[in-house]
Amino acid sequence: NGQIARSAWQEMLKSLDQTRMLRNVKLKYDGQIRFGEVLYFTRLSVEADPNNDRDWRFADVAIICLYSHPDEDLLWLSSQTVVSCSRLEDIYVVDVKQILSVVAMIPHTPTLPSGATEARFFMMEKPGLDISPLSGNAANVNHLDDNYNAPDVE
């Protein structure tokens, strides 16, 4: 989709005013859509054929700290609009091809339907990301603004 994901390792080297926070991603993990923070990217040498010790290939992977599944009650009460997760401590290795898009994970402290108040993150995707390739060249719509004087379509 043309998005660039960065890693926490890369972003921690920059000053706060230069950090772009592009390290949170939407990914496919174990057949499910999940969210995670990319700690760093690396390339591993792996066996291409388990039956041949001399057949190796490189695999591009991301080291990721996953977020929990969204709180189901809050998701239901918000009509599927507030995807609220907590950050897990476990670290996973995933193929970079499993990363679907860059997302924002915005800190918030909701009172959950269970009555618990806790520090969590809600996920925000770039609006229209899933359908933007269907609309042609997205760069061509950047010139449109409130002063656009084209006739209305009726």
C-alpha positions as CSV (number, residue, x, y, z in Angstrom):
1,N,0.0,0.0,0.0
2,G,3.0,2.3,-0.2
3,Q,3.2,3.0,3.5
4,I,6.6,3.1,5.3
5,A,6.8,1.4,8.7
6,R,9.7,2.3,11.0
7,S,10.9,0.6,14.1
8,A,11.1,1.6,17.8
9,W,14.8,1.2,17.6
10,Q,15.1,3.6,14.7
11,E,12.7,6.1,16.2
12,M,14.3,6.1,19.7
13,L,17.5,7.5,18.1
14,K,15.6,10.7,17.1
15,S,14.6,13.7,19.1
16,L,10.9,13.8,20.0
17,D,10.2,16.6,17.5
18,Q,11.6,14.5,14.7
19,T,9.9,11.2,15.7
20,R,7.1,10.2,13.2
21,M,5.6,7.3,15.3
22,L,5.3,5.0,12.3
23,R,6.1,1.9,14.3
24,N,2.6,0.6,15.1
25,V,1.2,-1.8,12.5
26,K,-1.8,-3.9,11.6
27,L,-0.7,-7.4,10.7
28,K,-1.9,-10.9,10.1
29,Y,-0.7,-13.2,12.9
30,D,-1.9,-16.8,13.3
31,G,-4.7,-16.2,10.9
32,Q,-6.0,-13.2,12.8
33,I,-5.8,-9.5,12.3
34,R,-3.7,-8.1,15.2
35,F,-1.9,-4.9,16.1
36,G,1.7,-4.5,17.2
37,E,4.7,-2.2,17.8
38,V,7.7,-3.0,15.6
39,L,10.8,-3.1,17.8
40,Y,13.1,-3.6,14.9
41,F,13.5,-5.2,11.5
42,T,16.1,-7.8,10.6
43,R,17.1,-10.4,8.1
44,L,17.5,-14.0,9.2
45,S,19.2,-16.9,7.4
46,V,16.8,-19.8,7.4
47,E,16.7,-23.3,5.9
48,A,14.9,-23.3,2.6
49,D,14.6,-27.0,2.6
50,P,14.6,-28.9,5.9
51,N,15.9,-32.0,4.1
52,N,18.9,-30.3,2.6
53,D,21.4,-28.7,5.1
54,R,23.0,-26.7,2.3
55,D,19.8,-25.0,1.0
56,W,19.4,-21.7,2.8
57,R,17.6,-18.4,2.1
58,F,17.1,-15.0,3.8
59,A,13.9,-14.1,5.5
60,D,13.0,-10.5,6.2
61,V,11.3,-10.3,9.6
62,A,10.0,-7.8,12.1
63,I,10.4,-8.2,15.9
64,I,7.1,-7.1,17.3
65,C,5.5,-6.6,20.6
66,L,1.8,-7.3,20.1
67,Y,-1.2,-5.5,21.6
68,S,-4.1,-7.4,23.1
69,H,-7.2,-8.3,21.3
70,P,-9.6,-5.3,21.4
71,D,-12.0,-5.1,24.4
72,E,-15.1,-6.8,23.0
73,D,-17.6,-4.9,25.2
74,L,-16.2,-1.5,24.4
75,L,-16.1,-2.5,20.7
76,W,-19.7,-3.5,20.8
77,L,-20.9,-0.4,22.8
78,S,-19.0,1.9,20.4
79,S,-20.6,0.2,17.3
80,Q,-17.1,-1.1,16.3
81,T,-15.5,2.3,16.3
82,V,-13.3,2.2,19.5
83,V,-10.7,-0.5,19.1
84,S,-9.1,-0.4,22.5
85,C,-6.1,-2.6,23.3
86,S,-3.5,-3.0,26.0
87,R,0.2,-3.5,25.2
88,L,1.4,-7.1,25.9
89,E,5.0,-7.8,27.0
90,D,5.6,-10.9,24.8
91,I,7.8,-10.5,21.7
92,Y,7.1,-12.2,18.4
93,V,9.0,-12.7,15.1
94,V,6.8,-12.2,12.0
95,D,7.5,-12.2,8.3
96,V,7.4,-8.6,7.0
97,K,4.9,-9.7,4.4
98,Q,2.4,-10.2,7.1
99,I,2.3,-6.4,7.9
100,L,-0.8,-5.0,6.3
101,S,-0.6,-1.3,7.2
102,V,0.7,1.4,9.6
103,V,-1.7,2.4,12.3
104,A,-1.8,4.9,15.2
105,M,-2.1,3.5,18.7
106,I,-3.2,6.4,20.8
107,P,-2.9,6.3,24.6
108,H,-6.2,6.6,26.5
109,T,-7.6,5.7,29.9
110,P,-11.1,4.5,29.5
111,T,-13.5,3.2,32.1
112,L,-14.4,-0.2,30.6
113,P,-17.9,-1.7,30.7
114,S,-16.5,-4.0,33.5
115,G,-15.9,-0.8,35.6
116,A,-12.1,-1.1,35.4
117,T,-10.2,2.0,34.5
118,E,-6.8,1.3,32.9
119,A,-4.2,2.7,30.6
120,R,-4.9,1.4,27.1
121,F,-4.4,2.3,23.4
122,F,-7.0,2.9,20.8
123,M,-6.3,2.1,17.2
124,M,-6.8,4.6,14.4
125,E,-6.3,3.8,10.8
126,K,-5.8,6.2,7.9
127,P,-9.3,6.9,6.7
128,G,-10.0,5.3,3.3
129,L,-6.8,3.2,3.3
130,D,-8.5,0.0,2.2
131,I,-10.3,1.7,-0.7
132,S,-7.8,4.3,-1.8
133,P,-6.1,2.2,-4.5
134,L,-9.6,1.8,-6.1
135,S,-9.9,5.6,-6.7
136,G,-7.0,5.9,-9.1
137,N,-4.0,8.0,-8.3
138,A,-4.5,9.4,-4.8
139,A,-1.9,12.1,-5.5
140,N,-4.3,13.8,-7.9
141,V,-6.9,14.5,-5.2
142,N,-4.5,16.6,-3.1
143,H,-5.2,19.7,-5.2
144,L,-8.8,19.8,-4.1
145,D,-9.9,22.1,-1.4
146,D,-12.9,24.1,-0.2
147,N,-12.4,26.7,-3.0
148,Y,-12.8,24.1,-5.7
149,N,-15.3,25.6,-8.2
150,A,-16.3,22.6,-10.3
151,P,-20.0,22.3,-11.1
152,D,-22.0,20.0,-8.9
153,V,-23.0,16.6,-10.2
154,E,-26.8,16.2,-10.2
